């Protein structure tokens, strides 16, 4: 099995919702958490 490298501070991630529009309330909760991990996102 091939495993990807672990995310590191400063890495960029993308948030997608392929099946439906994102739940805005959940997204508002997730963004501050991602910032605490020092991840960049679009």
C-alpha positions in Angstrom: 0.0 0.0 0.0 1.3 3.5 -0.9 0.7 6.1 1.8 0.9 9.8 1.2 3.2 12.0 3.3 1.5 13.5 6.4 0.3 17.1 6.1 2.9 19.7 7.4 2.3 23.2 8.7 2.1 25.5 5.7 0.8 22.9 3.3 -2.1 23.9 1.1 -5.4 21.9 1.1 -8.6 22.2 -0.8 -12.1 21.7 0.6 -14.6 20.2 -1.9 -18.2 18.9 -1.8 -18.6 16.8 -4.9 -22.1 15.5 -4.2 -23.8 18.7 -3.0 -23.2 22.2 -1.8 -21.2 22.4 1.4 -23.0 22.9 4.7 -22.0 26.5 5.5 -22.3 26.1 9.3 -20.0 23.1 9.3 -17.6 24.9 7.0 -17.5 27.9 9.4 -16.5 25.5 12.2 -13.9 23.7 10.2 -12.0 26.8 8.9 -10.8 27.9 12.4 -9.7 24.3 13.1 -7.7 24.1 9.9 -6.0 27.4 10.8 -4.9 26.0 14.2 -3.1 23.3 12.2 -1.3 26.1 10.2 -2.7 24.8 6.9 -3.4 27.0 4.0 -6.6 26.6 2.0 -8.5 28.1 -0.9 
